[in-house]
């Protein structure tokens, strides 16, 4: 049975949800070392978190893209993740979901978080028919993320490189066995496009 079109899949515990980001080493390494973002991390910028490991690999090219060489797995509180979803607007206008474009723009301006649904990826980073959640945190949400929700930061760049090497070698089964175990995450109600 194929997954629902829009479903949050993540590694999680009873109290935390793991998300992913990629940064230059000047930010990623101190964050992993200290368990918090360094002073160079800008709290006033929109920052995007991704529960899906493979979507992060697609975005950062397995940690090879410039400025995204350090891949982080960040555990945040479930409570914070829920707050972010409850206060989110869809990142783009969808006819049928929003009454009109002006209403969507008002919602977007007043929301500290944004939800975007992009095609999930397979081991070869090809798009799959179901969608993966990206969550943009700005303003109050970015500050809460950095200062309140963050539980742990792990540098998973070596894992990304190991899996990528196996994929390149045609060892898909071995590569898949190393992927973080992501399961459907229920109990949250993110904005979902309902239009045509």
C-alpha positions in Angstrom: 0.0 0.0 0.0 1.4 3.4 -1.0 1.8 6.2 1.7 -0.8 9.0 1.8 0.0 12.0 -0.5 0.7 14.2 2.5 2.1 12.6 5.6 4.8 13.5 8.0 7.4 10.7 8.3 10.2 11.2 10.8 12.4 9.6 13.5 10.8 10.4 16.8 10.4 9.5 20.4 7.7 10.2 22.9 9.1 13.6 23.5 11.2 14.6 20.4 11.1 14.8 16.6 14.3 14.6 14.5 14.7 17.1 11.7 17.6 17.7 9.3 19.5 20.8 8.1 22.8 21.3 6.2 25.2 24.1 6.9 28.7 25.2 6.0 31.2 23.7 8.4 31.6 27.1 10.2 28.1 26.7 11.5 27.4 23.0 11.4 30.5 21.8 13.3 30.2 24.1 16.3 26.5 23.3 16.5 27.2 19.6 16.6 30.0 20.1 19.1 28.1 22.4 21.5 24.5 21.1 21.0 23.4 24.6 20.0 23.8 27.0 17.2 26.8 29.3 17.2 26.6 33.1 17.4 27.0 33.2 13.6 23.6 31.5 13.1 21.1 34.2 12.3 17.9 34.1 14.4 16.2 36.7 12.2 16.3 34.6 9.0 13.8 32.0 7.8 15.3 28.5 8.4 13.9 25.3 6.9 13.8 22.0 8.7 13.2 18.7 7.1 12.1 15.5 8.9 13.0 13.4 5.9 16.7 12.3 5.7 16.5 11.5 2.0 14.8 14.9 1.1 17.7 16.5 3.0 20.2 14.4 0.9 18.4 15.6 -2.3 18.7 19.3 -1.1 22.3 19.2 0.0 23.6 16.7 -2.6 24.7 14.2 0.1 26.6 17.0 1.8 28.6 18.0 -1.3 26.9 21.3 -2.2 28.7 24.5 -1.3 27.5 25.9 2.0 25.8 22.6 2.9 28.8 20.3 3.6 27.8 19.6 7.2 24.6 17.6 7.6 22.9 17.8 11.0 20.2 15.7 12.6 18.5 17.9 15.2 16.2 16.6 17.9 13.6 19.1 18.9 10.8 18.9 21.3 7.5 17.4 20.1 5.8 20.3 21.8 7.9 22.8 19.7 7.3 20.9 16.5 3.5 20.9 17.2 3.6 24.6 17.9 5.3 25.2 14.6 2.7 23.3 12.7 -0.2 24.9 14.6 1.1 28.3 13.6 1.9 27.5 10.0 0.6 28.8 6.7 1.2 27.0 3.4 4.2 28.5 1.6 2.3 28.9 -1.7 -1.2 29.9 -2.8 -3.5 27.0 -3.7 -6.8 27.7 -5.4 -9.5 25.8 -3.5 -7.6 25.7 -0.3 -7.5 29.5 0.2 -10.5 31.7 -0.5 -8.3 34.0 -2.5 -4.7 35.1 -3.0 -5.0 38.1 -0.7 -6.2 36.0 2.2 -3.3 33.6 1.7 -0.9 36.5 1.6 -2.3 37.9 4.9 -2.1 34.4 6.5 1.5 34.1 5.3 2.6 37.5 6.7 1.0 36.8 10.1 2.4 33.2 10.4 5.8 32.6 12.0 6.1 29.2 10.2 5.5 27.9 6.7 4.7 24.5 5.4 5.8 23.2 2.1 5.2 19.8 0.6 7.7 18.5 -1.9 8.1 15.1 -3.5 9.8 12.6 -1.2 12.9 11.0 -2.7 14.3 7.5 -3.1 17.8 6.3 -2.5 18.8 7.7 -6.0 17.1 11.0 -5.1 14.4 10.4 -7.7 11.0 11.9 -6.8 8.4 9.6 -5.4 4.6 10.2 -5.8 4.0 11.1 -2.2 5.1 14.3 -0.5 7.6 15.2 2.2 7.2 18.0 4.8 9.4 21.0 4.9 8.9 23.5 7.7 10.1 27.1 7.5 10.7 28.8 10.8 10.9 32.6 10.9 10.8 35.3 13.6 9.5 34.0 16.9 9.6 30.4 15.6 13.3 30.5 14.6 14.2 32.0 18.0 12.1 29.3 19.8 13.8 26.6 17.7 17.3 27.7 18.6 16.7 28.7 22.2 13.9 26.4 23.5 13.1 23.4 21.3 16.6 22.1 20.5 17.4 18.9 22.5 20.4 17.6 20.6 22.5 18.1 17.5 24.4 15.3 15.7 26.7 15.6 12.7 25.4 12.9 10.3 27.7 13.9 7.4 29.8 10.7 7.7 26.5 8.7 7.5 25.4 10.7 4.4 28.8 10.0 2.7 28.7 6.3 3.6 25.2 5.8 2.2 26.0 7.8 -0.9 29.1 5.7 -1.5 27.1 2.5 -1.3 24.4 3.9 -3.7 27.1 4.8 -6.2 28.6 1.3 -5.8 25.2 -0.2 -6.6 24.8 -1.6 -3.1 21.2 -0.3 -2.6 20.2 -2.9 0.0 23.2 -2.0 2.2 22.6 1.7 1.7 18.9 1.3 2.6 19.8 -0.6 5.8 21.8 2.4 7.0 18.9 4.9 6.5 17.4 6.4 9.7 14.2 4.6 10.5 11.4 7.1 9.7 7.8 6.3 10.6 4.5 8.1 10.0 4.1 10.8 12.7 0.6 11.2 13.8 -1.2 13.6 16.2 -0.3 16.7 14.2 -2.4 18.6 11.7 -0.2 20.5 9.3 -1.7 22.7 6.6 -2.3 20.5 3.5 -3.3 21.7 0.0 -6.9 20.7 -0.7 -7.4 22.4 -4.1 -7.1 21.0 -7.6 
